[in-house]
């Protein structure tokens, strides 16, 4: 594809996204809108993060491709428990949350990302457990001198009705903890609405496909760094069309969720 054709495709896609309608806002509005622009970040969650060689890897490579002059300074890691609830990390993650070691020195993470098991925040039987675990982990994160960020999970492929309850649950939790929320779930919902042919899910209809993980990475970049990922060189081995779609959906989601006047 020529550079001119790719640019035309990007402009056309951008225009269609700007004027399309989507189900994006619910009863809850985020109160935390800062852009910490971290160079060090720890992801704490389950296989939603681990899939496709890990969300932290794709986020780091995306950030490095946009800020190549600082590429060596970005250090992201993850700690995941397969099919784990957030409460599982009360046992396993405390030491990692305290910081990381570089050149024989322990340093605090700038940001620690918390992600609950897929439907955990909206399951009546365990949502209280999710909330209590988030509060405890947030306490440890703040004691370590870091900032808490919540990863809003997405609806399962065959249960799109999960999207808005999850968005509201994560937004409420973020507001309570005074923590930034990364609206990945709403980006999945918007992407499905805009182009159902773009496959965001693995065969189990819950975990992300490579495109789903790449979309999540773009939402992280747009949220944490406060700028558009459109045109980013890193594409995670996706086609130019897929990458352009994910970049635009991510940017539009973040602008809408936080308010366009903030970007």
Secondary structure, 3 states (H helix, E strand, C coil): CCHHHHHHHHHHHHHHHHCCCCCCCCCCCCCCCCCCCCCEEEEEECHHHHCCCCHHHHHHHHHHHHCHHHHHHCEEEEEECCCCCHHHHHHHCHHHHCCEEECCEEECCCEEEECCCCCHHHCCCCHHHHHHHHHHHHHHHHHCCCEEEEECCCCCCCCCCHHHHHHHHHHHHHHHHCCEEECHHHHHHHHHHHCCCCCCECCCCCCECHHHHHHHHHHHHHHHHCCCCCCCCCCCCCCHHHHHHHHHHHHHHHHHHHCHHHC
